[in-house]
Amino acid sequence: MQWESGDRSNIEDMRGRSGSRMVPIGIGGFVLLLLLSAVTGKNFLALLGSGDAAPGESVGTTGTLSTSPAEERLVDFVDAVANDVQDTWQRLLGGRYRRTRVVLFRDAIESACGFAQSATGPFYCPGDRRVYLDLGFFSELSQRFGAPGDFAQAYVIAHEFGHHVQNLTGIEALGSRTGAQSASVALELQADCFAGVWGHAAASNGQLTAGHVVLEPGDADEAIRAAASIGDDRLQKMSTGRVAPDQFTHGTSAQRVEWFRRGMESGDPGACNTFVRTTH
Ligand SMILES: [Zn+2]
């Protein structure tokens, strides 16, 4: 995969801001602080933080950002992919498409969808229409899930933008949230298919320009490996050693690969109707 740095206009950099939330201390701790305050005359309750941050505001320190040239290059990469993905959807949807940004954070962040930790992985928040990403996820993707490569990372970003497209076009998961036949699984597989639709467009990008990507042979395999590595069945096996279809939220590895492929081969969002049950 080849790509060229853009202007980072697709990025909202919260890496220096995100951080820990107040530590829950429980009623015992609260009483202790109250006693300490009463005894010493100092307000120990201030240790708990003000707790009055506005919704959507990040709780944490606005400290200096420690970063590395490699990490900065990754930021440029995310920006280029996000830019290319959004240009593609703008072309496909015309005026219905609204551009958004990727919020980069570290460890944890407060979004319109609540408090989120990096462990939950990248996500899309319909409340503020932003994609949230901790760059650390990419090393996890390659090391823990065994899916290295820049196009594997691009697939993850494009999947989240797939949820943005669903949000803009009014596709929602009405119905059950878990289970092999759930609306949630249909929604997630469609986001995989939408990621493939972008892959198709990126594969047809002729010349490399700033803020864009061009695919190379073998790139699609990286995304397919990534899709296969984060299927519900595989993740469940990794964590509990068994597969529980009634707990599925994203679909099996085979399904994720299949829907990514459908989008990648057709380049047509209309080929991504995962809500229609195929009867045999
Ligand atoms: Zn998703």
Residues whose N, C-alpha, C, O or C-beta is under 5 A from the ligand:
A	BS01	ZN	E188 A191
